[in-house]
Amino acid sequence: MAETNVLISGIEFKIRQLIEKNKQLAIENKKLSDEIATLRKRAEEVLLVNNELNEQLNKKIIVNALGNEKEEIEEGRKLIKALVKEIDQCIAILNKR
């Protein structure tokens, strides 16, 4: 009978340990679930910011490309004006002869 009581006491002790371990794991699981939810929300926010920044970058690239085209067109016009002026001077010289 004493052995049975010792065995029962040992089993009860192990059950209490398991119950306590289960409580600790449940608390840890809840904390980790909350952390996962927080991190998912943060990841969504970061993705939204990233998408906005990518859109802004694309717009700036387009604006810069168009700005460069305008500069190139203006430079081309200046070059053509200079060439026309030089041609006019050459014609004026030829007309004097």
Backbone as numpy.savetxt, mean C-alpha at the origin, in Angstrom:
# Nx Ny Nz CAx CAy CAz Cx Cy Cz
-8.88 -49.94 49.48 -9.69 -48.75 49.48 -8.83 -47.50 49.48
-7.73 -47.53 50.17 -6.85 -46.39 50.23 -6.26 -46.10 48.85
-5.95 -47.19 48.16 -5.41 -47.01 46.81 -6.45 -46.37 45.91
-7.69 -46.73 46.07 -8.76 -46.16 45.26 -8.90 -44.67 45.55
-8.82 -44.32 46.85 -8.90 -42.90 47.21 -7.73 -42.11 46.64
-6.55 -42.71 46.66 -5.36 -42.05 46.10 -5.54 -41.88 44.59
-6.02 -42.92 43.94 -6.25 -42.84 42.49 -7.31 -41.79 42.17
-8.38 -41.76 42.94 -9.44 -40.77 42.71 -8.91 -39.36 42.95
-8.14 -39.22 44.01 -7.55 -37.90 44.30 -6.62 -37.47 43.17
-5.83 -38.39 42.66 -4.93 -38.08 41.54 -5.71 -37.68 40.30
-6.78 -38.41 40.05 -7.61 -38.10 38.87 -8.27 -36.73 39.05
-8.79 -36.46 40.26 -9.41 -35.15 40.52 -8.40 -34.03 40.34
-7.19 -34.25 40.82 -6.13 -33.24 40.67 -5.84 -32.98 39.19
-5.71 -34.04 38.44 -5.44 -33.90 37.01 -6.61 -33.23 36.29
-7.84 -33.54 36.72 -9.01 -32.90 36.11 -8.99 -31.40 36.40
-8.68 -31.01 37.66 -8.59 -29.59 38.01 -7.52 -28.89 37.17
-6.38 -29.58 37.00 -5.30 -29.01 36.17 -5.79 -28.80 34.73
-6.49 -29.80 34.21 -7.01 -29.70 32.84 -8.04 -28.58 32.72
-8.90 -28.47 33.73 -9.90 -27.39 33.72 -9.21 -26.03 33.73
-8.20 -25.88 34.59 -7.46 -24.61 34.66 -6.74 -24.33 33.34
-6.12 -25.35 32.80 -5.41 -25.19 31.51 -6.41 -24.81 30.42
-7.59 -25.42 30.45 -8.65 -25.11 29.47 -9.08 -23.65 29.59
-9.23 -23.15 30.83 -9.59 -21.75 31.04 -8.51 -20.82 30.48
-7.25 -21.15 30.77 -6.14 -20.33 30.27 -6.11 -20.31 28.74
-6.32 -21.49 28.16 -6.31 -21.56 26.69 -7.50 -20.83 26.10
-8.65 -20.86 26.77 -9.82 -20.13 26.28 -9.56 -18.63 26.32
-8.93 -18.15 27.39 -8.58 -16.72 27.50 -7.59 -16.34 26.42
-6.57 -17.17 26.23 -5.57 -16.89 25.19 -6.20 -16.91 23.80
-7.10 -17.86 23.58 -7.79 -17.96 22.30 -8.60 -16.71 22.03
-9.30 -16.20 23.06 -10.10 -14.98 22.91 -9.20 -13.79 22.57
-8.07 -13.67 23.27 -7.12 -12.58 23.00 -6.61 -12.66 21.56
-6.25 -13.86 21.14 -5.73 -14.03 19.79 -6.81 -13.76 18.73
-8.04 -14.16 19.01 -9.14 -13.87 18.08 -9.36 -12.37 17.96
-9.32 -11.67 19.10 -9.46 -10.21 19.08 -8.31 -9.56 18.30
-7.11 -10.07 18.51 -5.94 -9.53 17.81 -6.05 -9.76 16.30
-6.52 -10.93 15.93 -6.72 -11.23 14.50 -7.73 -10.27 13.90
-8.83 -10.03 14.60 -9.86 -9.11 14.10 -9.29 -7.70 13.94
-8.51 -7.27 14.92 -7.89 -5.94 14.86 -6.92 -5.86 13.69
-6.12 -6.89 13.52 -5.15 -6.88 12.43 -5.82 -6.93 11.06
-6.92 -7.66 10.95 -7.65 -7.70 9.68 -8.21 -6.32 9.34
-8.77 -5.67 10.36 -9.31 -4.32 10.15 -8.20 -3.38 9.73
-7.06 -3.47 10.40 -5.91 -2.61 10.07 -5.41 -2.90 8.65
-5.40 -4.17 8.28 -4.96 -4.54 6.93 -5.89 -3.94 5.88
-7.20 -3.95 6.15 -8.15 -3.35 5.21 -7.90 -1.85 5.09
-7.64 -1.19 6.22 -7.36 0.24 6.20 -6.09 0.53 5.38
-5.07 -0.29 5.60 -3.81 -0.10 4.88 -4.02 -0.30 3.38
-4.83 -1.29 3.01 -5.11 -1.53 1.59 -5.85 -0.35 0.98
-6.80 0.23 1.71 -7.51 1.40 1.20 -6.56 2.57 0.99
-5.70 2.81 1.97 -4.72 3.90 1.85 -3.79 3.63 0.67
-3.36 2.38 0.54 -2.47 2.00 -0.56 -3.14 2.26 -1.91
-4.41 1.88 -2.03 -5.14 2.11 -3.29 -5.26 3.60 -3.59
-5.55 4.40 -2.56 -5.65 5.85 -2.76 -4.31 6.42 -3.22
-3.23 5.99 -2.58 -1.91 6.48 -2.95 -1.53 6.06 -4.37
-1.90 4.84 -4.75 -1.63 4.38 -6.11 -2.39 5.22 -7.14
-3.64 5.56 -6.82 -4.43 6.40 -7.71 -3.80 7.78 -7.84
-3.39 8.34 -6.70 -2.74 9.66 -6.73 -1.45 9.61 -7.54
-0.68 8.55 -7.36 0.57 8.40 -8.11 0.30 8.30 -9.60
-0.70 7.51 -9.97 -1.03 7.37 -11.39 -1.47 8.71 -11.99
-2.25 9.47 -11.23 -2.67 10.79 -11.71 -1.47 11.71 -11.90
-0.55 11.67 -10.94 0.64 12.52 -11.05 1.51 12.10 -12.23
1.59 10.82 -12.47 2.38 10.33 -13.61 1.76 10.84 -14.91
0.42 10.77 -14.99 -0.27 11.24 -16.20 -0.07 12.74 -16.36
-0.22 13.49 -15.27 -0.05 14.94 -15.34 1.38 15.28 -15.76
2.36 14.58 -15.20 3.75 14.83 -15.58 4.00 14.50 -17.04
3.40 13.41 -17.49 3.57 13.02 -18.90 2.98 14.09 -19.81
1.79 14.55 -19.46 1.16 15.60 -20.27 1.95 16.89 -20.18
2.46 17.20 -18.99 3.27 18.40 -18.82 4.52 18.34 -19.67
5.16 17.17 -19.73 6.35 17.00 -20.55 6.01 17.16 -22.03
4.85 16.65 -22.44 4.44 16.81 -23.83 4.26 18.27 -24.16
3.64 19.02 -23.27 3.43 20.45 -23.50 4.76 21.17 -23.62
5.71 20.80 -22.76 7.04 21.42 -22.83 7.71 21.08 -24.16
7.60 19.82 -24.58 8.21 19.41 -25.85 7.55 20.14 -27.02
6.23 20.30 -26.97 5.53 21.03 -28.03 6.00 22.47 -28.07
6.11 23.09 -26.90 6.57 24.49 -26.82 7.99 24.62 -27.36
8.85 23.68 -27.01 10.23 23.71 -27.52 10.23 23.55 -29.04
9.37 22.65 -29.54 9.27 22.46 -31.00 8.80 23.74 -31.68
7.83 24.43 -31.10 7.35 25.69 -31.68 8.46 26.73 -31.71
9.22 26.82 -30.63 10.33 27.78 -30.57 11.36 27.47 -31.65
11.65 26.18 -31.81 12.62 25.78 -32.83 12.11 26.14 -34.23
10.83 25.87 -34.49 10.25 26.19 -35.80 10.29 27.70 -36.03
9.94 28.50 -35.01 9.99 29.96 -35.15 11.40 30.44 -35.47
12.38 29.83 -34.79 13.77 30.20 -35.04 14.18 29.84 -36.46
13.75 28.66 -36.93 14.08 28.25 -38.30 13.40 29.15 -39.32
12.12 29.50 -39.08 11.40 30.39 -40.00 12.08 31.75 -40.04
12.51 32.23 -38.88 13.21 33.53 -38.83 14.52 33.46 -39.62
15.25 32.38 -39.47 16.51 32.22 -40.20 16.24 32.13 -41.71
15.18 31.42 -42.08 14.83 31.32 -43.51 14.47 32.69 -44.05
13.68 33.46 -43.29 13.31 34.82 -43.70 14.56 35.69 -43.89
15.52 35.54 -42.99 16.76 36.31 -43.12 17.52 35.90 -44.38
17.55 34.62 -44.65 18.22 34.14 -45.86 17.52 34.66 -47.11
16.20 34.65 -47.11 15.45 35.17 -48.26 15.70 36.66 -48.42
15.76 37.37 -47.27 16.02 38.81 -47.35 17.41 39.07 -47.94
18.38 38.27 -47.56 19.75 38.44 -48.10 19.75 38.14 -49.60
19.04 37.07 -49.99 19.01 36.72 -51.41 18.28 37.80 -52.22
17.27 38.42 -51.67 16.52 39.47 -52.37 17.37 40.73 -52.57
18.32 40.96 -51.68 19.19 42.13 -51.79 20.17 41.96 -52.93
20.47 40.82 -53.34 21.46 40.62 -54.39 20.89 40.81 -55.72
